[in-house]
């Protein structure tokens, strides 16, 4: 056994072998995979082996498409068959809501280049004659679906990696990981120690244990998962003989089951409601190629529906029942990337759909390790999307919820209840008492909208305008016409101090730093000139800055900040998290409210737009920004949690004469649309450049340097190829949700990033990206946006419809 290697990949499942292969494909040859047993031990060997390209996140869908396309390459390099069966597949809808879901899925596929087709149930029956048409109303056909041999495919990855120079060590158990003072790793195994520059945790069922070796608790949990194989079925062989084709794959939402041909019979699996975690606290090291005891009684309710929907299965004999563990993260997506605070420690785990996503996971992680960037927008898979609030018990509850909902629709206004409330502010009970409908924002309870007295504080989930519509409208109008208050604790907050603070921030950010007492807005770019952050920065003194950004990206951003901290100790950065909570007041009367509860002069002359000030508000020490996301006159007020209730009460008392109202996150997002404001994760993501995103005014190319300047300069000189634009949409009873295709002259030319109904303007609005040469076309109805399968006319607006000259903000 070699005692030195550049990379140790821990885990010989499909994901670990994919990472190993992609490292060699991109040029790193001195790489070693360590597997405690045989390759595929754990989950890979007993997987059902299905693959597909469709995913709710378009960025993940692209990587799934890459994975499927990769298999022929692996076979050619390795000489190992993956036993590919490209049968195609359908999703079956049994309700109008599920048909809406299929329309949305087809629409997303349009701008991804996917050949998805809505078909009738009778057309689906021709490809899968086992189904009973009376239970369904429509289907979505995807030709790029199928199944493969899990063991053969995993070995194809491993053999291809060996051909490229990699080493694979079987029956070698990692027992300890020790980071040396220079940041490299001693990987201590039962057969000796290997020194490595990088460690990749692709431990699968043992990913938690490999995380605990370095002091972290990864949010993954294994669940028991069952599928059954039938005896030979005459219906299957007759179809094969008559058509010369296999049965297609089928996903049945109503039955919460999936099925396909296996041999001359059928494989049928389910994500049952009566689910079971497996080894929720500690995975046994001696588990390998074993299966768990079958428990048909537990999946009986789903099987009953399956037998009703596919009657021929009632008479089929069961040849084998497979029950094995698979790992999941709380949201069902993989955990990929570098772990904050651990140099050269990487994870690739929680990949429950390994044969759909394993190739993409391996590619992006290898890109990241070698090139410093994943090469794709993988925010939905980044391990940094979880904070310390994702504890072991939280993960257990959320994974079970996600498992039960595997084939359920997630409506755009649906909040999931498991493991809540996890984090709350001092106003939580006060908000509930006033009719707040709460949402989960990165583990924190945040008011979404407020139900008036006599109205139930509950969302009715829908793809259409729902029961919150008129109440959000009332909140928006109250803000625009007088004043409203909203809680803003769900921002990320940072303090940056030290003699090198200004230089540090100037290097990271595209804008110039503010003077003392002033605020700036600024993007942050990676080396490729792509957006990785969008911040508000206030300067409190020569050597102290405060910064606000997206709470969901706090770990993601701290990982980047810490990577670029100067080694001389001249800069300290800390994430404040819930050490501060916040309230924002906005509207034409917001100044009149604030001046009643502070002794400071907050007149327009003394406290200008984009000013920052530390002042007492309702006797509490606060930090106040003269800015709001509503695009109106307003103030962000930040304080320690112990002061929040008294500040809130004072605001409500002072605002009573102006009929101050509570407004929630949904109203805030509606108000920002009226100003054409973008938002992180939707308009601003690592696939966009600053000029594409219409943030060029905040990019100071005259600065000596900032990360990404060369790429930004190139984008500016050449002109962006696409641009963020805003549309007025001729919508009916449903507005855009994001990821809808934008049509022009009968072709899909772009996509929607976000949108909704602007209640004050009484218009449906959308934002999205289209080719730059079309962005100046403001002809009425020149574009169409596909909403729930219907193309609605859309018109580009070149400036905000509300306060286009920004006079209200500067009042």
N, C-alpha and C positions, 0 to 999 in steps of 0.2 A: 504494500500500500504506500502510495506517495505521501510524503509528509508535508508537501506544500502544493497549493493550487490557487488559482486566481479567485475562483468561485466555488463554494459548496452549495449545492441545491439539496435541501432535505426533503425527501419524499419521492417515491417512485410511482405515483399515480399518473394519470393522464396530464395533469397540470404541471407537476414537476418535470416530467419528460418533455413537455412542450417548452417550458422555460429553458431547459438544457439545450434542446435543439435550436431554439431561436438565438441563444447566446452564440452558438457555433456558427449559425447562418450569418450573423452580423459580424463575425470575425474573432470572437474570443474562443480560443481552442483549449486553453488550459483550465477546463471546467470539469467538475466532478459531481456526480449525483450519488447520494448516499441513501440507501433504502434498508430499513430494519429487517425486511423479510424478502419476499419475491416482488417483482414489479407487479403493479395493479392490486397488491394487498390493501385491504381497507374498503374503499368504495368502488373504485374503477371497475374491478372485475365483474361485479354483479349488477352494473348499471343496465338499464333497458337499452341503451345505445342509440336513442333517438337524437336527431339533430334537425334544426330549423334556423331560419334567418330572422324571423319576425321577433321584435322586442319592443316594449313600450318606450324605451329610450332609443331614439334613432342612432345615437353614437354607439351604443352597444350593438344595435342591429348591424351596423357596418362591420364590426369586429366579428360578429357571428357569420356574416357572409364571407369574410376572409377565412375563417376557420373551415367552413365547408369547402371552399375552393382549394384549401391547402392539402386535402387528403390525397389527391392524385400525385402531387409533388412528393409527399412522403413515401408513397408506394414506389415511385420511380427511384428515389434515392436509396431507400432501405431494402427494396426487394421483398418487403413484407406486405401482404394484402391487408387492407382495412375492411374488406368485405362490404363495400359500399352498395347500398340499395337506395337509389334515388327514385323514390316512388311518388313524391308529391304528397300533399296532405290538405285536409280541410279542417276549419273550425266551424262547428255547427252552432247556430243560434236558435234558441227555443222561445225567446221573448223579444218584444220590440226593443227593449233596452240593450239586449245583446246584439241585435242587428245594428243598432247605433254604434256599438263598440266595433263591430266588423267594418262598418263604413269608415270609422276613424282610422282603423288599422290599414285599410286599403289606401286611404288618403295619405297617411304617413309614408307608405311604401312608394307612392308616386315619385316624390322628390328624391328618394333613395335609389331609384331605378329598379325597384322590385316589381316583378310581374304578377301582381296579386289581382284576383278576379272574383267579384261577387257572383255566385252561381245559385241556381235553384236547388231545392232539396232533391228533386228528381234527378238532376245532373249529378249530385253527390252520390245518390244511390247507385247510379250506373258504375261508379268507381268503387263503391263500398256497399254491395247489395245486402249486407246484414242489417242495415238501419231501417227503422220503421218511420216512414215519411210523416206520419200524422203528428209526431212529437216536435217537429222542427219547422221553422219558417224561412230559413235561408242559410247560406254557407259562404265561407271565404276560401278560395282555392289558392294554394301556394305551391308552385311546382318545385321549389327548392326545399324539400323536406324529405326525410328518409331515415334510415337506420344503418348501423354498422356493427362490426364486431369490436366491443370495448377492449378486449385483451389484445387483439391483433393491432388495433390502432395505437394503443399505448406502446406496444413493442415497436411499431413503425417509427414513432417519435424517437424512442431510445436508440434504435438501430441507426436511424438517420443521423442522430447526434454523434454516435460512435464513428460513423463514416467520416464525419467532419472533425474528429479528433477528441471527442469527449470521453471521459471515463465514467463507468457505472459500477458502483460497489453495492452488491446485494448482501443480505444477512449481516449488515453492519449497522448497529444501533447508536444513534447520537445520544449521549448521556449527559452532556454538559456543554454550554457555550460560554466562553470567557473572552471578553474584549480586552485586548492588550492596550497599553498606554498610547500607542500610535494609531489606535482606532481599528486595527485589524483583529482577526478572530482566531482563537484556538477552538477547534471543533473536536471535542473529546468523545471518542467512540469506544465501544467494547473491544476494538481491535487496534487502538492507538489514537494518537492525536494528529489532526491535519491542520496546518496553519493556512488560513485563507484571508484574502483581502475583503471578500464579500460573502455574506450568508443569505440564502433565500429560504424562507420558511414556506415550503409547499407541502406541509405535513398532513393535509387532509384531516382525517379524524383526530390526528394528534397535533394539529396546528396550535391549539390552546397550550398544550404541554410545551411545545417548542417556543411559544411566546413567554411562558412562565420562566423558562430558562434564562431569559434576559429581563425579567421583571415587569412584563406587560400582560394584561388580560385582554386577549383578542375577543371581540364579540361574535363568536361562532358557536353553534350548537348542532349536534347530530340528531337527526330524527329518524325513527324507523319508517321505512317506506316499502310498501308491498305492491307486487304485481303478480299476476298468475299467467300461466301458459296452458292453453287447452290442448286436448288431443286433436288429431286430424279431424277436420270438418269438411263435409261434402260440399257445403256452400263455398268454401274457400277454393277447393280444388276445381270445382265447376267454373268458378270465375277465372281462375288461372288458365284453364284449358280453352275457355270461350274467348278470352281477350288476349292471351299471351302475356298478361301483366299480373304483378302482385296486387293485392289490396293496398289501397293508399293508407296513410296514417290519418287518424281521426281524433280530434279533440272535441269532447262533448261538454259544454259548459253546464248544462242542466244536470247531467249525471256526475259531473266533476271527475270525469274519467278520460283516459287516453287509450287508444288501441291501435294496433297495426298487425300485419301478418307476421308470423314467426313459424318457419317451416311450412307445414300444411295446416297449421292451426292459427290461433290468434293470441297475441299478447295483450293483456288488459291490466292497466294500472290505475290507481286512484290516489288523490290527496284527500284522505278522509277527515271528517270533522272530529272524530274521536281519535285524535292523533296522539303519538307517544314519543317523548324525547328519549334518546338513548344515551346512557352514561352522562347525565347533565352536569356533573362536576369534575369527573376525571375519566379519561379514556384508558382502558386497560392496555398495557403494552403488549400483552400476549395475544391480542385479537389479530386475526389475519384473514385467511380465506374461509372464515366461518360465516354462516348465515344465522339469523335470529329465528326464533320459533314463530311459525306462521300463526295468524290469529284472524281467521276469516270472519268471526263474529264481529270484530271491530270495524270491518269495512262492509258489513252486510247491508247497511242502508244505501251505500253508494252502488253496491252490486245489484240490489233490487231495481234501482233506477236504470242501471246499465242493461240488465236483462229485459227490462220493459222497452228501452230504446232500441236494443239490438236483440230481438227475440230469439234468433238462432242460437245465441249463447246459452239460453236456458237448457238446451239439450246437449251441450258440449261437455265432454268429460274434462276434468282438471288434471293435467299431467304433472304440473309442478307449481308450487307457490314459493316465490322469492320474497324474503323479508330481510332487508339489509339497511345499514345506517348510511345516511348522506349528511353532509354538513351544510348549514345555511347561516347567513348573516341575518340580522333583524329585518332587512328589507328585501332579502332574497338575492341581492346582487353580490358579486365577489368582493373580496378585500384584496386590493392590489397596491403596491408601491412601497416607498421608503417609510419607515416608522420614525416619526419625529423624535429627536433626541438620541437616536441610536445610529451612529455613523455606519453606513454600509450594511445595515440589516434591512432586508426586504421581505415582503410577504406576498404570497399568491395563494390565497386560501378562500374557503367559503364558496367555491365554484361548484354549485349544485348541478349546473347544466354543463358539465365538463366537455361533452362532445359537441356542444354548440358553441361554447365560449372559450375552451381551453387554448385553441390556437391564437385567438386574439389576446388572451391574457398573457401568453408566453411572448408574443410579439411586442406588446406594449411595455412589459416589464424589461425585456432585453433592450429595447430602445432606450428606456429610462436609465438603465444601469450604464449603458455604453455611451449614449449621446446626451444624457442629462435631461431628456424630455421624452415622454411616452410616445410622441408623434401623433397622437390622437387625443380627442377630448374624452377622457375617461373619468370625469368627475363622479359619475354614477357608480364607479367601482373603486374609487380611491379610498384607501384605508383611513385617510384623514377626515372622512366625513363623519366619523364618530368621535365623541369626546369621552371624558371619564365618567359621564353620566350613564354610558352604556355598560352597566355593571353585569355581572354574571346572571343575576336573577332577572334583570331587565331584559337581557338578551334571550333568556329562556322563555319569557312571556311573549316577546315580540316575534321570535322565530315560530312559536306555535301558532300565533295569529296569522303570520304570513303563510305558513304551511296550509292552514285551513282555507286560506283565501287564494291559493295558487291558481285556481280557475274561476275566481270571482272577478267581477268588474270593480275597478277603483274609479269612482265618479270624481269629477274635478272638485266638488265641494264636500267630499267625504273625509272625515277625520276618524282615524282608527283608535279604538279605546284601550287596547292592552297596555299594561304598565304605565298607566297615567292616573293622576298627575305624577310626573317624575321630578320636575323643578317648578317652583312657583315663586312669585314675587310677593311682597307684603300686601299687595292689592288684590290678590287672587280671590279671596272670599268676598271682598267688596265688589269686584267685577261680577261675580256670579250672582250676588244679591241684586244687581242692577240689570240682570237679564243677559249677561254676556254668554255668547256661544264661543267656546274656547277651541283653539287649535294648538297643535304640537309644532313648535318652532325650535328645532335642534334640541329637543328634550325639554323645552320651556313652554309652559302654558301661556298662550297669548290670546287676547280677545280678538275674535274675527268680526263679529257684529253683535248688536244689542237688540234684543227683543223688547218691544214696549210692553208696558203693563197689560196683562190679559192675553198676550201672545206667547205661545210655548217657545222656550229658548232651545230650539232643536233644528238641525238641518234636515230638510227632505232632499235626499240625494237625487241628482238628476244631471243629464247632459244639457238640459234646457234651463231657462231662467226659473229659479226656484222660489221657495217661500221667503228667502232672505232679500229678494230683489227690491221690494218697495222700502224695506227698512234700511238697507244700505243707501238707497236713494235719498231717504230723509236725512241720514247722517251726512252725506256729501253736500246736500243743499244747505244744511245748517252751518257747515264749515265755511262754504263759499259766501254765505250771506251774513254770518255773524262770527261765531267762534266755536271750536270743538277742541277736545282734549283726547289724546290717545297715549297708550302706554308704549314705550319704545325700548323696553329692557332687552328685546331680542336683537340688538345690534352687538357686534363684536366691538370691544373697546380696548385700546392699548395706550400705554404710557411709554414714551421714548425719552431717555435722559442721557446726559453726559456731554462732554466737550465735542465728541464726534457725531452727535445726534443729527445735526443739520446735514453734514456731508453724507452720512449713512442714508438718510431719507432721500436726499437729492440723487444718490446713485440708484436707489430702487424705483423712484417715482419719476414720471415724465414731466411733471410741472415743477416750477420753482417753488421753494418753500416760502411760507407766509412770514410777514413781519410779526412782531409780538402783538398779541391782541387781534390777530386776523386769522381768517380761515381760507383754505384753498380746497378745491376738488381736483382729484388726480387719478388717472389710470396707473396701473403697474403692469409692466410687460415682462415676458420671459426673453431669453436671448434671441428667439426667432421673431420678436416683435408682436407676439400674440398676447391678448388680454388675460392676465391672471389675477387681477384685482381692480377694485374701484373704491376709492377712499375719500373721506373727509378728514383733513388735517388742520388742527388749530395749534397755534404757538402760544404757550403760556409764559415762556421766558426765553432768554438766549439759549439755554441748554435743556429746555423741557418742551415736549410736544405731546399732544393728545391726538389720537387717531380713531376713526370709526369706520367699520366695514360690515360685511355680511357675517352674521353669527355662524351660519352653516359652514363657512370657510375658515373659521378661526384656527383650527389645527393645521389646515392646508397652508394658511398664510404664515403662521408661526414657524412652520417647518422651513419655509422659504426665507423668512427674516433671519432665523438663527443660522441658516447656512451661509448668509452673507454678512454676519456680524464681524466687525474688525477684531483681529486677534489681540489687539493692544488693550482691550478692556475699556475703550473710550466711549462705548455705547452700551446702555442697558435697555432692554425692551421687556415689558411684561404685559401679558394679557390680563385685563382687569376682570373680564367675565362678569359675574353677578356681584362683584364688589361695587359696581355702580348699577343703578337702575335708572330708568328715564321716563319723562313725560314730555309730550310735545303739544303745544297749543298752536292753533293755526286759524286764520280767518281775519277779516278786516277789523274785528274788535279784540284781537289777541293782545295788542299792546295795552289797551285799556284794562284788560284783566291783569296783566303782569305788573303794571305800574301800581296797582292797588296793594300788592303784597311784597313789594321790595322798596327799599329806600334809595336805590340807585336810579339815576336818570336814564330812562330807556326810550327817550324820544328818538325820532328818526335821525336827528343830527348827532346826538350823543352816542347812540348805539346803532350803528349803521348795518346795512345788509352785509353779511359775511364777517361780522365782528364776533369775537369771542371774549367772554368776560367771566371772572369768578366773582360771584355776588351772593348775598343772602336773599333767599326767597322763602317767605313764610318762616323766617328765623332760622332756616336751615342753610348750611354752606353748600352752594351749588355751583356748577359750571354750566354756562349758558351759551349756546350757539344761536346767532340770529340767522336761522335757516330752517326750512322744513321741506320734507319730501313732497308736500302737497303743491309746491310751487306758489304758495300764497304768503302773505305776511305771516310770520310765525317764529316760534322759538323752540329749540330743543333744550330741555332742562335736565341736567344729570346730577344725581345725588347718591350718597350711600343708602343702602336699603332701609336703615333705621329712620330715615327722614321722609321716605316716600309717602307714607300715609298723610303726614301733616301737610306736605306740599300739595298733594292731590286735594285734600279737603279745603285748603285755602283757595286753590284755583276754582273749585266748584262753587265755593261761597262767593268769591269775587266775581265770578262769571254769571251768577244767577240772574242779575239784571239784564244780561245780554242773551239769556236763554242758552247758556253753554250746554253742549251735548257731549256725551261720550261717542267716539267713533272708533271703529275697529280696523284691523289690517285690510279687510276687503275694501272698505271705503278708501283707505289710504292708497291702495293700488289702483283704484278707479281714478282718484284725483291725480295721481302721477301720470296716468295715460293722457289726461287733458293737457298736460305740459310736454308730452312726447319724451318724458324721462324714461330711460332704460333701467334695467335692474340686473344685478348679478345673478348668474345661473341661467337667465333667459336671454337677454340682449347681449350680455357681456360674458363671454366664455373663451376658453383657450383656442378656439378655432377662428376667432375674429381678430383682425388688427384694429388699432385705435382709430384709424381714419375710416375704415369700413364701418365701425360702430358709431360714427359721427361724434367722436370725442377728440377730434383734431385740435380744437381750441385749447385743450388742456395738455397738449404735447408741445413742449418748448424745445424745438430742434436747435435753437440757438445755445442751449446749455452745452457745457464742455462735454459732458458724458452722462449717460444713464443706461441701465441694462436694457438692451433691445434697441438702442438708438440707431444703429446701422440699418437694421431691418425696417425700423419706422421711417427713416429717411428714404429708403428705397421705396416703401409703400407710398410715401408722399410724392416722390419724384415720378414714379410710374403711374400713380393714381390707383386707388383701390378698384378691384375688379367687381366688387359688389358693395352695396351700401345698405345701411339700416334706414328704413323709411317707416312712416306712419300712414295708416289708411283710415278713412271712414268707410264702414262696411254697411251695405244694405242688408242687414240681418233681420230675421223675423223673431222667433221666440228663443233663439239660441245664439250665443256669441262665440267668438273663437276662444280656444283654451290653450293653444300653442301646438306647434308641429303640423298645422294644416298647410297644404300646398297652395301656392299663389300661381294663378294662371294668367297668361297673356297671349292673345291671338291663338287660342286653342292648345297652348303648350304650358307645361309646368315649368316655371322659370325661377321659383324661389320658395320660401317657406315663412310661416308665421312663427315668431318667438313667444309672443304673449299678446293679450288683449282682453277685452271685456266691454261692459257697457259703461259709458261716461254719463253718470246720472245728472250732473249739473248741465251738461251740454245736450243731454237727451240724444246721444248718438252712440252707435256701436263702433268701437275703435280697435285697431290691431297694429302691432309693430312686427316687422320682419325684414328679411334680407332678400334683395333682388339684384340682378346685374346692374352695374352703375350706369350703363348707357340708357337704362329705362327709368332711372330714378327721377328724372326731371319731367316725366310724363304725368302731368296733373289733369289730364283730360278726364272728365267725369265718366266713371264706369269703365275706365281703360283696362282695369284688371278684374279678376274674379278670385275669391277665396272660397275654398271648398269647406263647407260646414255641414257635418253629418250627412255627407253624400250629395249635398246640393251646392252648386256653384252660385255664390252671391256676388253681385257687383261690388267693386271696391275702388275707391278713388284716393290717390296719394295727396296728402296735405303737406305742404312745404314748410309750414310753421305751426306752432301750437295753436289750437282753436281757442284755448283759454289764455287770456292775457299775453298775446304774442310778443309784446314789447317788454314783458317782465316788469311792469310798473307796480303790480301788487306786491311783489316780493320786496321792492325797494321803498315802499311807503314810509 
